[in-house]
Structures are given as C-alpha cells and as structure tokens.
Amino acid sequence: SDPVFQLDIFEHVGVPLVENCLAGFNSSVFAYGQTGSGKTYTMWGPANSLAEENVAKEQQGLTPRVFERLFARIKEEQTKHSDQQLNYQCNCSFLEIYNEQVTDLLDPSQRNLQIREDVKSGVYVENLTENQVSTMEDVTQ
C-alpha cells in the first residue's frame, strides 16, 4: 500500500506503454502472481477505488493512471496537429487467464475463450469483448 510504489510502476511501465500506444503499437499489461500477492491493488489501487471519488491520486493503480495519461496525450496530440485532423480510436478489453481458462471480464458469461493467431492481426482472443473508450468514465463502466 505504498503510494511511491504505485508511482514507480506507472513511470516504469505505464508511461512507455502510453507512448507505444500513441506510436501505433498494441499494448498489454500482464499481472501474474499467486492469490493475495497484490495484483489487483497494483493494477487498480485500493478496493472500490474506481467507485469512490475521494481516493487519493497517489494510491491509484496502474490502469487508471494509464488511461488518464492516454486520454490527456491524445488531446495534446490532436491540439498540436489540429491542421492534420488526427483521429485516435481506443479499444479496450479485459480478460483473465486462470487455470488455463480465458474469461472475458467485460462479459463473464464468455468463459473458456480461445487464443488464436492471425497473419495480419497477430495473436488475439476469439470473441473477446472490445469496447471503444474515450474517457475515464467509459473505462470504469
């Protein structure tokens, strides 16, 4: 529960991830470890932090920090290149792999999804829900 740790993770993982996304690369974050080791805290922050407005920014996990940075950087880039009519589209999926079973966390009824590979699009999860997002509110719903 060290706020400095949350910032360190964001600076070492989140900031480069956002810049890579803006450069056109698909990006993922994997949180791996045994139950109770802090994966959810590192990724999201304290329990119910998305539902509560008053959670200190220092306690935020990697996910809300990344999305906030991403949306701020998109706005920055669109302003900087307004003459070029840049258009960014963010699609978001959340999945869990547990005991080799892939579950769609946006539609938990979708269990045991299959991981596939395509020559053009690379590795993907078949039938995984993908939502277009443009604000933190979109992400947290």
N, C-alpha and C positions, 0 to 999 in steps of 0.2 A: 504494500500500500504506500510505497514511496513515490511522491509526485515527480521527483527528479528522474526516477527510472522511467516513468511514462514519457517524459520529455526526451530522454535519451533514445528510447525506442523509436519515437517519432522522427527525431533528427537523423538517426542512422538507417531507418527502414522507410518511414513514411515520406520524407521529403524527396529522396531519389525515386521512389515509386511514383509520386505525382509527376515529377519531371519526365519520367519514362512514358507515362500515360500521355502526356502532352506531346511527346515526340512520336506518338503513334504505336507504342508497344502495348500489347495486352499485359496486364499485371495481376498477380495474385499474391496473397499472403497466406501461408500455412502456419497454423498454431498446432504444435504437436507436443504431447506430453501426457502423463498419467492424470487420472481424475484428481482434482483438488490442487493441481500444481500452479494454477493462476492463468490459464489460457484465456478464459472469458474476461477476467479482470484486465489483462494486458490488451486484449482486443477492443473491449468496450468501456472499461472503467468500473467503478463501483456498481453493485446491484441496483437496478432501477434508475441508473444514471440518465438514460435516454428519456424516461418519463418525467424526471424531476428537472425543473428549470434551474434549481439553485445549486447544482453540483459544481464545485469549483473547477475552473478550466484546467488547473494543474492536475486534477485527478482524471481527466478524460483519458480514455483509452486510445489506441491507435486508429481504430475505424472512424470515430467522429472527427478526429484531428485530420486524417487524410482527406475525408470528404470536404471538410471546411476549407482546407488548403486547395484542393482541386477546384472547387467552385470559385474561390477567390482568384486563382490563377487563370481560369477560363475567362472570367470577367476582365481581368487585366489584359490578357492576350487579345480579346475581342475589342477592347478600347484602344489598345496600342495599334492594332491593324484594322481599324474601322473601315478604312478605304478598300480593304480586300474582302469584306463581308465573310470573315471566317465563321464557320459553323461547327460547333462541337456537339457531339452526342455521347452521353454517358449511359451505359447499360450496366446493370448491377445484378449479380446473382449471389446467393449464399447457399453453401452446401456443407454437409457434414459427412465425413467418412468415418464410420465406426464399425469395427469388426468386419472390415472389407465390404460394408454395405453403404452405398451412397444415398443420402437422403437430401431432398430439396427442402431447405429451411424456410423458403417462401411459400411452399405448398407441401407440408409434411405428409400428406397422403401419397405423395410421389416418393416411394421408397425403392430401394434396390435398383437405382438408375444405372445405366451402362456408360462406361467411359469408352469413347470412340476416338479414332484419329482419321483426319481427312487431309488429303494432299494440299488443298488450298487453305483451309481454315485451321489446320493443326489439331491438337488434342482438345476435345470438348466432351461435355456430359449430355448425352441424349435426353431430350425432353426436360431439361433444366429450365426453370422459370427465369426469365430475364426481364427486368423492369427498367424502363428509361427513367432516369433521375436527373434533376437539375437543381435541387435544393436539399438542405439537410432534412427538411420536413418530409420530402419524398423518401429519403433513405430510412427514416425512423418509422415509417408507417407499415 
